[in-house]
Amino acid sequence: MARLAKRGEIWMIDLGLAAKIRPCLILSVPFADNERALVSYVPRTTQQRSGRFEVEHNSPQFKPGAFDTQNIGSVPPARLDRFLATVNDHTLEQVEAALAAWLGMKV
């Protein structure tokens, strides 16, 4: 059985023909057998716009970039290609806050 993605991990995900395979931060929690088999993510981009919905992410194993919370998506686990890294709690909290702001959610 393949390794399951966990919240806070960065995985390469096949986002389709136009978007290609990109590094993405997993945001969803594990799904149960009676739930839809989907993994929710925000992609990591190196084409930063420095907007309020981007969370800067710098790590030695990546080019400078950011998580783009305006581009949240979900895919079946079969579209996950490979595990790359895990973000720290502070980065995950920043992404959660930016995503909540983008969606107009009060936290």
C-alpha distances in whole Angstrom, upper triangle without the diagonal:
4,7,9,12,15,19,21,19,19,17,18,18,19,22,24,26,29,27,25,22,23,22,22,22,19,22,20,18,15,16,16,15,19,19,18,15,17,17,20,22,25,25,27,30,32,35,36,39,39,39,39,36,34,33,34,31,32,30,30,27,28,31,33,32,31,29,30,30,32,29,27,24,21,18,15,12,12,15,14,14,14,15,18,20,21,24,27,28,31,29,27,30,32,30,30,34,34,32,34,37,36,35,38,36,38,36
4,6,9,13,16,18,15,16,13,14,14,16,19,21,24,26,24,22,18,19,18,18,18,16,19,17,17,14,15,16,16,19,19,18,14,15,14,18,18,22,22,23,26,29,31,33,35,36,36,36,32,31,29,30,27,28,26,27,24,24,28,30,28,28,25,27,27,29,26,24,21,18,16,13,10,9,12,10,10,10,11,15,17,18,21,24,25,28,26,24,27,29,27,27,31,31,29,31,34,33,32,35,34,36,34
4,7,9,13,15,12,13,11,13,14,16,19,21,24,26,24,22,18,18,17,16,16,14,16,15,14,12,14,15,16,19,18,18,14,14,13,16,17,20,20,21,24,27,30,31,33,34,34,33,30,28,27,27,24,25,23,24,21,22,26,27,26,25,23,25,25,27,25,22,20,18,16,14,10,11,13,10,11,9,9,12,14,14,18,20,21,25,23,21,24,26,24,24,28,28,26,28,31,31,30,33,32,33,31
4,6,10,12,10,12,11,13,13,16,18,20,24,25,23,21,18,18,16,14,14,11,13,12,11,8,10,12,14,17,15,15,11,11,10,13,14,17,18,20,23,26,28,29,32,32,31,31,27,26,25,26,23,25,23,24,22,22,25,27,25,24,21,23,22,25,22,19,17,15,13,11,8,10,12,9,11,10,9,13,14,13,16,19,19,23,21,18,22,24,21,21,25,25,23,25,28,27,27,30,28,30,28
4,7,9,7,9,8,11,11,14,16,19,22,23,20,19,16,15,13,11,10,7,10,9,9,8,11,14,15,18,16,15,12,11,8,10,11,14,15,16,20,23,25,25,28,28,28,27,24,22,21,22,19,21,20,22,19,19,22,23,21,20,17,19,19,21,19,16,15,13,12,11,8,11,11,8,10,9,8,11,11,10,13,16,16,19,17,15,18,20,17,18,21,22,20,22,25,24,24,27,25,27,25
4,6,6,9,10,13,14,17,18,21,25,26,22,22,18,17,14,12,9,7,8,8,7,7,11,14,16,19,16,16,13,12,9,10,11,13,15,16,20,23,25,25,28,27,27,25,22,21,19,21,18,20,19,21,19,19,23,23,21,19,17,19,18,21,19,16,16,14,14,14,11,14,15,12,14,12,10,12,11,9,11,13,13,16,15,12,15,17,15,15,19,20,18,20,23,23,22,25,23,25,22
4,6,9,10,14,14,18,18,22,25,25,22,22,19,17,14,11,8,5,5,6,6,8,11,15,18,20,17,16,15,13,9,9,9,11,14,15,19,22,24,23,25,24,24,22,19,18,16,18,16,19,18,21,19,19,22,22,19,17,14,16,15,18,17,14,14,13,14,15,13,16,16,13,16,14,12,13,11,9,9,11,11,13,12,9,12,14,12,11,15,16,15,16,19,19,19,22,20,21,19
4,7,10,13,14,18,18,22,25,25,22,21,18,16,12,10,6,6,6,9,10,12,15,19,22,23,21,20,18,15,12,11,10,11,12,13,16,19,21,21,23,22,22,20,17,16,14,15,13,15,14,17,16,16,19,18,16,14,12,14,14,17,16,14,15,15,16,17,15,18,17,14,16,14,11,11,9,6,6,8,8,10,9,6,10,12,10,10,14,15,14,16,19,19,19,22,20,21,19
4,6,10,12,16,17,20,23,23,20,19,16,13,10,8,6,6,8,10,11,13,16,19,22,24,21,20,17,15,12,11,10,11,12,12,15,18,21,21,23,23,23,22,19,17,15,16,13,15,13,16,14,14,17,17,16,14,12,15,15,18,17,15,15,15,15,16,14,16,15,12,13,11,7,8,6,4,6,9,11,13,11,9,13,14,12,14,17,17,16,19,21,21,22,25,23,24,22
4,7,9,13,14,18,20,20,17,16,12,10,6,5,4,6,10,12,14,15,18,21,23,26,23,21,18,16,12,12,9,9,9,9,12,15,18,18,21,21,21,21,18,16,14,14,11,13,12,14,12,11,14,15,13,12,10,13,14,17,15,14,14,14,14,16,13,15,13,10,11,9,6,5,5,6,7,11,13,15,12,11,15,15,13,15,18,17,17,20,22,21,22,25,24,26,24
4,6,10,12,15,17,18,15,13,10,8,5,5,7,7,11,13,15,15,17,21,22,24,22,20,17,14,11,11,9,10,9,10,13,16,18,19,22,23,23,23,20,18,17,17,14,16,14,16,13,12,15,17,15,14,13,15,16,18,16,14,13,13,12,13,11,12,10,7,7,6,4,5,7,9,11,15,17,18,15,14,18,18,16,17,21,20,19,22,24,22,23,27,26,28,26
4,7,9,12,14,15,12,10,6,5,4,6,9,10,14,15,18,18,20,23,24,26,23,21,18,15,12,13,11,11,9,10,12,14,17,19,22,23,24,24,21,19,18,18,16,17,16,17,13,12,14,16,15,15,13,15,17,18,15,15,14,13,12,13,11,11,9,6,5,5,7,7,10,12,14,18,20,21,18,17,21,21,18,20,23,22,20,24,25,24,24,28,28,30,29
4,6,9,12,13,10,8,5,5,6,7,10,10,13,14,17,17,18,21,22,24,21,18,15,12,10,11,9,10,9,11,13,16,18,19,22,23,24,24,21,19,19,20,18,19,19,20,17,15,17,19,17,16,14,15,16,17,14,13,11,10,9,10,9,9,6,4,5,8,9,11,13,15,16,20,22,23,20,18,22,21,18,20,23,21,19,23,25,22,23,27,26,29,28
4,6,8,10,8,6,4,7,9,10,13,13,16,17,19,19,20,23,23,25,22,19,16,13,12,13,12,13,11,13,14,17,18,21,23,25,25,26,23,21,21,22,21,22,22,23,20,18,19,21,19,18,16,16,18,18,14,14,12,11,9,10,10,9,5,6,7,10,13,14,17,19,20,24,25,26,23,22,25,24,21,23,26,24,22,25,26,24,24,28,28,31,31
4,7,8,5,6,6,7,10,10,13,13,16,16,20,20,20,23,24,25,22,18,16,13,12,12,11,11,9,12,13,16,17,19,21,23,22,24,20,19,20,21,20,22,22,24,21,19,19,21,18,17,15,14,15,15,11,11,9,9,8,11,12,11,8,9,10,13,15,16,18,20,21,24,25,26,23,21,24,23,20,21,24,22,19,23,24,21,21,25,26,29,29
4,6,6,5,7,10,13,13,17,17,19,20,23,23,23,25,26,26,23,20,18,15,15,15,14,15,13,15,16,18,19,21,23,25,25,26,23,22,23,24,23,25,26,27,24,22,22,23,21,20,18,17,18,18,14,14,12,12,10,12,14,12,9,11,12,16,18,19,22,23,24,28,29,30,26,25,28,27,23,25,27,25,22,26,27,24,24,28,29,32,32
4,6,5,9,11,15,16,20,20,23,23,26,26,26,29,29,30,27,23,21,19,19,19,18,17,15,17,17,19,19,22,23,26,26,28,25,24,25,26,25,27,27,28,25,23,23,24,22,22,20,19,21,20,16,17,15,16,14,16,17,15,12,14,14,18,20,21,24,26,27,30,32,33,29,28,31,29,26,28,30,27,25,29,29,26,27,30,32,35,35
4,6,9,11,15,16,19,20,22,24,27,28,28,31,31,32,28,25,23,20,20,19,17,16,14,16,15,16,16,19,20,23,23,25,22,21,23,24,24,25,26,27,25,22,21,22,20,20,19,17,19,17,14,16,15,16,15,18,19,18,14,16,17,19,22,22,24,26,26,30,31,31,28,27,29,28,24,26,28,25,24,27,27,24,25,28,30,33,34
4,7,7,11,12,15,17,19,21,24,25,25,29,29,30,27,23,21,18,17,16,14,13,10,12,11,13,13,16,18,21,21,22,20,18,20,20,20,22,22,24,21,18,18,19,16,16,15,14,16,15,12,13,12,14,13,16,17,16,13,14,14,17,18,18,21,22,23,26,28,28,24,23,26,24,21,23,25,22,21,24,25,21,23,26,27,31,31
4,6,10,12,16,17,20,21,24,25,25,28,29,30,27,24,21,19,17,17,15,14,11,13,12,14,15,18,20,23,23,25,22,20,21,21,20,22,22,23,20,17,17,19,17,17,16,16,18,18,14,16,14,15,13,16,16,15,11,12,11,14,16,16,19,21,22,26,28,28,25,24,27,26,22,25,27,24,23,26,27,24,25,29,30,33,33
4,7,9,13,14,18,19,22,22,23,26,27,28,26,22,20,17,15,15,13,13,10,11,12,14,15,18,21,23,23,25,22,20,20,20,18,20,19,20,17,15,16,18,16,16,15,15,17,18,15,15,14,14,12,14,14,13,9,9,8,10,12,13,16,18,19,23,25,26,22,22,25,24,21,23,26,23,22,26,27,24,25,29,29,32,32
4,6,10,12,15,17,20,21,23,26,27,29,26,23,20,17,15,14,11,10,7,7,8,11,13,15,18,19,20,21,19,16,16,16,15,16,16,17,14,12,13,14,12,12,11,12,14,15,12,13,12,13,13,15,14,14,11,10,9,10,12,11,13,15,16,20,22,22,19,18,21,20,17,20,22,20,19,23,24,21,23,26,27,29,29
4,7,10,13,15,18,19,21,25,26,28,25,23,20,17,14,13,10,9,6,6,8,10,13,14,18,19,19,20,17,15,14,14,12,13,13,14,12,10,11,13,11,11,9,11,13,15,13,13,13,14,13,15,14,15,12,10,10,9,9,8,10,12,12,16,18,19,15,15,18,18,15,17,20,18,17,21,22,21,22,25,25,28,27
4,6,9,12,15,16,18,22,24,25,22,20,17,14,11,9,6,5,4,5,9,12,14,15,17,18,18,18,15,13,13,13,12,14,14,16,14,12,14,14,12,10,8,9,11,13,10,10,10,11,11,14,13,14,12,9,11,11,10,9,10,11,11,15,16,17,13,12,16,15,12,14,17,15,14,18,19,18,19,22,22,24,23
4,6,9,12,14,17,20,23,24,21,19,17,14,10,8,5,5,6,7,11,14,16,16,18,18,18,18,14,13,11,13,11,13,14,16,15,13,15,15,12,10,8,10,10,13,11,10,10,11,12,15,13,16,14,11,13,12,10,10,9,9,8,11,13,14,10,9,12,12,9,11,14,13,12,15,17,16,17,20,20,22,20
4,6,9,10,13,17,19,21,17,16,14,11,7,6,4,7,9,11,14,18,20,19,21,21,21,20,16,15,14,16,14,17,17,20,18,16,19,19,16,14,11,12,12,14,13,10,10,9,11,12,11,14,13,10,13,12,10,11,11,9,10,13,13,15,12,10,13,14,11,11,15,15,13,15,18,17,17,20,19,21,20
4,7,10,12,16,19,20,16,15,14,11,8,6,5,7,11,13,16,19,21,20,22,21,20,19,15,15,14,16,15,18,19,22,20,19,21,21,18,15,11,12,11,13,12,9,10,10,12,14,13,16,15,13,16,16,14,15,14,12,11,13,12,14,12,8,11,12,9,8,12,13,10,12,15,15,14,17,16,18,16
4,7,8,12,15,16,13,12,11,8,6,5,7,10,13,16,19,23,24,24,25,25,23,22,18,18,18,20,19,22,22,25,23,22,25,24,21,19,15,16,13,16,15,11,10,9,11,12,12,15,15,13,17,17,15,17,16,14,14,16,15,17,15,12,14,15,12,11,15,15,13,14,17,17,16,18,17,19,17
4,6,10,13,14,12,12,11,10,8,9,11,14,17,19,23,26,28,27,28,28,27,25,22,22,20,23,21,24,24,27,25,25,27,27,24,22,18,19,17,19,18,15,14,12,13,13,12,16,17,15,18,18,16,18,17,15,15,16,15,18,17,13,15,17,15,13,17,18,16,16,20,20,19,21,19,20,18
4,7,10,12,10,10,9,9,8,10,13,16,19,21,25,28,30,30,31,31,30,28,25,25,24,26,24,27,26,28,26,26,29,29,27,24,21,22,20,22,21,17,16,13,13,12,11,14,16,14,17,17,16,18,18,16,17,19,18,21,20,16,18,21,18,17,21,22,19,20,24,23,22,24,22,24,22
4,7,8,6,7,6,7,8,11,14,18,20,23,26,30,32,31,33,33,31,30,26,27,26,28,27,30,29,31,29,29,31,32,29,27,23,23,21,23,21,18,16,13,13,11,11,14,16,15,19,19,18,21,21,19,21,22,21,24,23,19,21,23,21,19,23,24,21,21,25,24,22,25,23,24,23
4,5,5,8,8,10,12,14,18,21,24,27,30,34,35,35,37,37,35,33,30,30,30,32,31,33,32,35,32,32,35,35,33,30,27,27,25,27,25,21,19,16,16,14,13,16,18,18,21,22,21,24,24,23,24,26,24,27,26,23,24,27,24,22,26,27,24,24,28,27,25,28,25,27,25
4,6,8,8,11,14,17,20,24,26,29,32,36,37,38,39,39,38,36,33,33,32,35,33,36,35,37,34,34,37,38,35,33,29,30,28,29,27,23,21,17,16,14,13,16,18,19,22,22,23,26,26,25,27,29,28,31,30,26,28,30,28,26,29,30,27,28,31,30,28,31,28,30,29
4,7,9,12,15,17,21,24,27,30,33,37,38,38,39,40,38,36,33,33,33,36,35,37,37,39,37,36,39,39,36,34,30,30,28,29,27,23,21,17,17,15,15,18,20,21,24,25,25,28,29,27,29,31,29,32,31,27,29,31,28,26,29,30,27,27,31,30,27,29,27,29,28
4,6,9,11,14,17,21,23,27,30,33,35,35,36,36,34,33,29,30,30,32,31,34,34,37,34,33,36,36,33,30,27,26,24,25,23,20,17,14,14,12,13,16,18,18,22,23,23,26,26,25,26,28,27,29,28,24,26,28,25,23,26,27,23,23,27,26,23,26,24,26,25
4,6,9,11,15,19,21,24,27,31,32,32,33,34,32,31,27,28,28,31,30,33,32,35,32,31,33,34,31,28,25,24,22,23,20,17,14,11,10,9,11,13,14,16,19,21,21,24,25,24,25,27,27,29,27,24,25,27,24,22,25,25,22,23,26,24,22,25,23,26,26
4,7,10,14,17,19,22,25,29,30,31,32,33,32,31,27,27,27,29,28,30,30,32,29,29,31,32,29,27,23,23,21,22,20,17,13,10,8,6,7,10,11,12,16,17,18,21,22,22,23,26,25,28,26,22,24,26,23,22,25,25,22,23,26,25,23,26,25,27,26
4,7,10,13,15,19,22,25,27,27,28,29,28,27,23,23,23,26,25,27,27,29,27,26,28,28,25,23,20,19,18,19,16,13,10,6,5,5,6,9,10,11,14,16,16,19,20,19,21,23,23,25,23,19,22,23,19,19,22,22,18,20,23,21,20,23,22,25,24
4,7,10,12,15,19,22,24,24,26,26,25,24,21,20,20,22,21,24,23,26,23,22,24,25,22,20,16,16,15,17,14,11,8,5,5,6,6,10,9,9,13,14,13,16,16,16,17,19,19,21,19,16,18,20,16,16,19,19,16,18,21,19,18,22,21,23,22
4,7,10,13,16,20,21,21,22,23,21,21,17,17,17,19,19,22,22,25,23,21,23,23,20,17,13,13,11,13,11,7,6,4,7,9,10,13,11,11,14,15,15,16,16,15,16,18,18,19,17,14,16,17,13,13,16,15,12,14,17,16,15,18,17,20,19
4,6,10,13,16,18,18,19,20,19,18,14,14,14,16,15,18,19,21,19,18,19,19,16,13,10,10,9,11,9,6,6,6,8,11,11,14,12,11,13,14,13,14,14,13,13,16,16,17,14,12,14,14,11,11,14,13,11,14,16,14,14,18,17,20,19
4,7,10,13,14,14,15,16,15,15,11,10,10,13,12,16,17,20,18,16,17,16,13,10,6,6,6,8,6,5,6,9,11,14,15,17,14,13,15,16,15,14,14,14,13,16,16,16,13,11,13,12,9,10,13,11,9,13,14,12,13,17,17,19,19
4,6,10,11,12,14,15,15,15,12,10,11,12,11,14,15,18,16,13,14,14,10,8,6,6,8,9,7,7,8,11,12,15,15,17,14,12,14,14,14,13,14,14,13,16,18,18,14,13,16,14,11,13,16,13,12,16,17,15,16,20,20,23,22
4,7,9,10,12,13,14,15,12,9,9,9,8,11,12,15,13,10,10,10,7,5,4,6,9,11,10,11,12,14,15,18,18,19,16,14,15,15,14,12,12,13,12,15,17,16,12,13,16,14,11,14,16,14,14,17,18,16,18,21,22,24,23
4,5,7,10,11,13,14,12,9,10,10,9,11,13,15,14,10,9,9,5,5,6,7,10,12,10,12,14,17,18,21,21,22,18,17,17,17,17,15,15,16,15,18,20,19,15,16,18,16,13,17,18,15,15,19,19,17,20,22,24,26,25
4,6,9,11,13,16,14,11,11,10,10,10,12,14,13,9,7,6,4,6,9,10,14,15,14,16,18,21,21,24,24,25,21,20,19,19,19,16,17,18,17,19,21,20,16,18,20,18,16,20,20,17,18,22,21,20,23,25,26,29,28
4,7,9,11,14,13,11,12,11,12,13,16,17,17,13,11,9,7,8,10,10,13,14,13,16,18,21,22,26,26,27,23,22,22,22,22,20,20,21,20,22,24,22,19,20,22,19,17,20,21,17,18,22,21,19,22,24,26,28,28
4,6,8,11,11,8,9,9,10,12,15,18,18,14,11,9,6,6,9,9,12,12,13,16,18,22,23,27,27,28,25,23,24,24,23,20,20,21,19,20,22,20,16,18,19,16,15,18,18,15,16,19,18,16,20,22,24,26,26
4,5,9,9,8,10,10,13,15,18,21,21,18,15,12,10,9,11,9,12,12,13,16,19,23,25,29,29,30,27,26,27,27,26,24,24,24,21,23,24,21,18,20,20,17,16,19,18,14,16,19,17,15,19,20,22,24,25
4,7,8,6,8,8,12,14,17,20,21,18,16,12,10,9,11,10,12,12,14,17,20,24,26,30,30,32,28,27,28,28,26,24,23,23,20,21,21,18,16,18,18,14,14,17,15,12,15,17,15,14,18,19,21,22,23
4,5,6,9,10,14,16,20,23,23,20,18,15,12,10,11,9,10,10,13,15,19,22,25,29,29,31,28,27,28,28,27,25,24,23,20,21,21,19,16,17,17,13,13,15,13,10,12,14,12,11,15,16,18,19,20
4,6,8,10,14,17,20,24,24,21,20,17,14,11,11,10,9,10,13,15,19,22,25,29,29,31,29,27,29,29,27,25,24,23,19,20,19,17,14,15,14,11,11,12,10,7,10,11,9,9,12,13,15,16,16
4,7,10,13,16,19,23,23,20,19,16,13,10,8,6,6,6,10,11,15,18,21,25,25,28,25,24,26,26,24,23,22,20,17,18,18,16,13,13,13,10,8,10,9,5,7,9,7,6,10,12,13,15,15
4,6,9,13,16,19,19,16,15,13,9,6,5,5,6,8,10,12,15,18,21,24,25,27,24,22,24,23,22,20,19,18,15,16,16,14,11,12,13,9,8,11,10,7,9,12,11,10,13,15,16,18,18
4,6,10,13,17,17,14,14,11,8,5,5,7,8,11,12,13,16,19,22,25,24,27,24,22,23,22,20,18,16,15,12,13,13,11,8,9,10,7,6,10,9,7,10,12,12,12,15,17,17,18,17
4,7,10,13,14,12,11,8,6,4,6,9,11,14,15,16,19,21,23,26,26,28,25,23,23,22,20,17,16,15,12,13,14,12,8,11,12,9,9,13,13,11,13,16,16,16,19,20,21,22,21
4,7,10,11,9,9,7,5,5,7,10,12,16,16,16,19,21,22,25,24,26,23,21,21,19,17,14,12,12,9,10,13,11,8,10,12,10,10,14,15,13,15,18,18,18,21,23,23,24,22
4,7,9,7,7,5,6,8,10,14,16,19,19,20,22,24,25,27,26,28,25,22,22,20,17,14,12,12,10,11,14,13,10,13,15,13,14,17,18,17,19,22,22,22,25,26,27,27,26
4,5,5,7,7,9,11,12,16,18,21,21,21,23,24,25,27,25,26,24,21,20,18,15,12,10,11,9,11,14,14,11,14,17,16,16,19,20,19,21,24,25,24,27,29,29,30,28
4,6,8,9,11,14,16,19,22,25,24,24,26,27,27,29,27,28,25,22,21,18,16,12,11,13,12,14,17,17,15,18,20,19,19,23,24,23,25,28,28,28,31,33,33,33,31
4,7,9,11,14,15,18,21,24,22,23,24,25,24,26,24,24,22,19,17,15,13,9,9,11,12,14,18,18,16,18,21,20,19,23,24,23,24,28,28,28,30,33,32,34,32
4,6,8,10,12,15,18,21,19,20,21,23,23,25,23,24,21,18,17,15,13,10,10,12,12,15,18,18,15,17,20,18,17,21,23,21,22,25,26,25,27,30,30,32,30
4,6,10,12,15,18,20,19,21,22,24,24,27,25,26,23,21,19,18,17,13,14,16,15,17,20,19,16,18,21,19,18,22,23,21,22,26,26,25,28,30,31,32,31
4,7,11,13,16,19,18,20,22,24,25,28,27,28,25,22,21,20,19,15,15,16,14,16,19,17,14,17,19,17,16,20,21,18,20,24,23,22,25,28,28,30,29
4,7,9,13,15,14,16,18,21,22,25,24,26,22,20,20,19,18,15,14,15,13,16,18,16,13,15,17,14,13,17,18,15,17,20,20,19,22,24,25,26,26
4,6,9,12,12,13,16,19,20,23,23,25,21,20,20,19,18,15,15,14,12,14,16,14,10,12,14,11,10,13,14,12,13,16,16,15,18,20,21,23,22
4,6,9,9,10,12,15,17,20,20,22,19,17,18,18,16,15,14,13,11,13,14,13,10,10,12,10,7,11,12,10,10,14,14,13,15,18,18,20,19
4,5,6,8,11,14,16,20,20,22,19,18,20,20,19,18,17,17,15,17,17,16,13,13,14,11,9,11,12,9,9,13,12,10,13,16,17,19,19
4,5,6,9,13,16,19,20,22,20,19,21,21,20,19,18,17,15,17,17,16,12,11,12,10,7,9,10,6,5,9,9,7,9,12,13,16,16
4,6,9,13,16,20,21,23,20,20,22,23,23,22,22,21,19,21,20,19,16,15,16,14,11,12,12,9,7,10,10,7,9,12,14,17,17
4,6,10,13,17,18,20,17,17,19,20,20,20,20,20,18,21,21,20,17,16,17,15,12,13,15,12,10,13,13,10,11,15,16,19,20
4,7,10,14,16,18,15,15,18,19,19,19,19,18,17,19,19,19,16,14,16,15,11,11,13,11,8,11,13,10,10,14,15,18,18
4,7,11,12,15,12,13,16,17,18,19,19,19,18,21,21,22,19,16,18,18,14,14,17,15,12,14,16,14,13,17,17,20,21
4,7,9,12,10,11,14,16,17,18,19,19,19,22,22,23,20,17,20,20,16,16,19,18,14,17,19,17,16,19,19,22,22
4,6,8,6,8,12,14,15,17,19,19,20,23,24,25,22,20,22,23,19,19,22,21,18,20,23,20,19,23,23,26,25
4,5,6,8,11,14,15,18,20,20,22,25,25,27,24,22,24,25,22,21,25,24,21,23,26,24,22,26,25,28,28
4,5,5,9,11,12,15,17,17,20,23,23,26,23,21,24,25,21,21,25,24,22,24,27,25,24,28,27,29,28
4,5,8,10,13,16,19,20,22,25,26,29,26,24,27,28,24,25,28,27,25,27,30,28,27,31,30,33,32
4,6,9,12,15,17,19,21,24,25,27,24,22,25,26,22,23,26,25,22,25,28,25,25,29,28,31,31
4,6,8,11,13,15,17,21,22,24,21,19,23,23,20,21,25,24,21,24,27,25,25,28,28,30,29
4,7,10,13,15,18,21,23,25,22,21,25,25,22,24,27,26,24,27,29,27,28,31,31,33,32
4,6,10,12,15,19,21,23,21,19,23,24,21,23,26,25,24,27,29,28,28,32,31,33,32
4,6,9,12,15,18,20,18,17,20,21,19,21,24,23,22,25,28,27,27,30,29,31,29
4,7,10,14,16,18,16,15,19,20,18,20,23,22,22,25,27,26,27,30,29,31,29
4,7,10,13,15,13,13,16,17,16,18,21,21,21,23,25,25,26,29,28,29,27
4,7,9,12,10,10,13,14,13,15,18,18,18,21,23,23,24,27,25,26,24
4,7,8,6,7,10,11,10,12,15,15,16,18,20,21,22,24,23,24,21
4,6,6,6,9,10,11,13,15,16,17,19,20,21,23,24,23,23,20
4,6,5,6,9,10,10,12,14,15,16,18,20,21,22,20,20,17
4,5,5,6,9,10,11,12,14,15,17,18,20,21,19,19,16
4,5,5,6,9,10,11,12,14,15,16,18,20,19,19,17
4,5,5,6,9,10,10,12,14,15,16,18,17,17,14
4,5,5,6,9,10,10,12,14,15,16,14,14,11
4,5,5,6,9,10,11,12,14,15,14,14,12
4,5,5,6,8,10,10,12,14,13,14,13
4,6,5,6,9,10,11,12,10,11,9
4,5,5,6,9,10,10,9,9,8
4,5,5,6,9,10,10,11,11
4,5,5,6,8,8,11,11
4,5,5,6,5,7,7
4,5,5,6,8,9
4,6,8,11,12
4,5,9,11
4,7,10
4,6
4
